[in-house]
């Protein structure tokens, strides 16, 4: 399998994902899923260190974004901040960087999808994302509970 990301970047993203995503929802991706996604030419990632900067070599990541861009639209596929680093503005910084750099990538609209009870909703709204759709009973927990998916979007003006 060929990856377009350095091995240590994949390790750092996987570490954050394993810490950040509640196993009850099954949202964390496998290493193979992440690797296969990054092989696609229109997917990219960004990481943030605990100090709010891009992590240097061998510095653990505190958070990351994974996106897919098609034509003038971008989808935020994964977004996470390690629980140890939440509440310090790192998630907001990652989202703001994604939004601020979107026009340079030719992006006119960014989408994301989240489960209805995701605590990140307030952060998404604070960064300008607005709900644009709902998929009833789209997600299923490990116990079989069904949860709606909400699609959010932000337009680059």
N, C-alpha and C positions, 0 to 999 in steps of 0.2 A: 504494500500500500504506500502510495506517495502522499506526502503532506506538504502543504505550502507554508506551514508554520514550523518554526524551530521546535525541536523535541521539548525543550524546557518551557516554552510558552504553552504548549499543550498540557504539560504537567501542572503549570501554575493555574491555568483555567480549570482543569479538572479538580484541583484542590479546592478552589473557591466554590465550584459547583457542588461538590460533595458536602461542604460545610453549610452552604447557603440554602439548598433546596430541601424541603421537608420530604422525607421518603414516603410519607403517607399519600402524597400526590403523584409520585412517579415522574416528576418533571426533569430530573437530572438526566442528561444525555450520557451515553456510553462514550468511551474514548474513540471507538470505531465510528460512531455517529458524528462526533466532532471532526475527526480526521477526514471522513468522507465529505462532509459539508465544506471544509476548507479547501478541498481539492477543486471545487467548483470555482470558476474564475470570478464570480460575482458575489462571493461571500468574504467578509473580512471581520476582524476583531480588534478591540482596543482593550488595554488593561490599565489599571490604576494601582499605584502602590499606596501604602498607608499614609505617606506624606503628601498625597494628592498629585504626584507626578507620575510619569510613565515609569514602570519599574525597570531598574537596571538589571544587567545579567545576574542571575542567581538570586535576585531579591524577590521574595514572595509577592504575589499580587493580592490586593485587598478586594478587587472587583474587576468585572469585565463586561463588555458588550460583544455580541455576535450578531452581525447583520447580513442581509442578502439584498442586493440592489439589482433591480430589473428596470431598464429604461430610466424613467424619471421617478420611480417609486422605490422606497427602501422599507424593508421589514426588520424590525428588531426581533430576532429569533430567540435570543437568550440575553438576560441581564441579571447580574447578581453582585451583591456585596457580601463578603464574609460577615457573619454575625458579630465577630469581634470588632469589626470596624464600622458597623452601622451607627447612624446618628451623628456622623461627623462631616456630612456633606459630600462624601465621595460618590454616592449614587447620583446626586444632583449634578455634580461635576461631570461625570461620565455622560449623562443624558444631555446636558448643555453642550458639551463638546460635539456630541453626535449631531445635535440640531444645528449648531453654529457652523459646522463644516459641511453640512448637507448641500448647500448650493454649489460649493466647489466641486462636488461629485456629480452635479447635474440633477440632484434630487429635489423634487418639488413637493413630495408628501412622504411622511414616515408613518408606518402602521406598526401596531403591536397588538398582540392578543394575550389576554390574561384570564385566569379563572376568576369567577365572581367574587370570591372572598379573599383575594390577594391583597395583603397589606400595602403593597407598593402602589396601589391605585391613587392614593393621595399625592405621592411623589409625581406620578405621571401627569395628574391634573395640574399640579403646581408648575410643571415644566411646559404646560400648554396643550397637552394631549386631551382630546375630547372623545367621548364615546360615539361611535358611528354604526355599531351593529352588535347583535347578540346572537349566539348560537345556543339554543336551549339544550341543556343536558349533554354538552359536548365532552366535558372531561369526566373521567371516572376515577375515584380514589381506589386505593388498594382494597378497601372494604366494600367497594361496589357502589358507593354513593355517587350520584350524578350531580355535576355542577355546571352551570352555564359558563360559556366563554363570552367575554366582552371584547370587541374590537375597538381600539382607540386609534386616532390619527391626529397628526398635526400637519398643517400646511405651511410651507416655507413662503413667506410673503416678502 
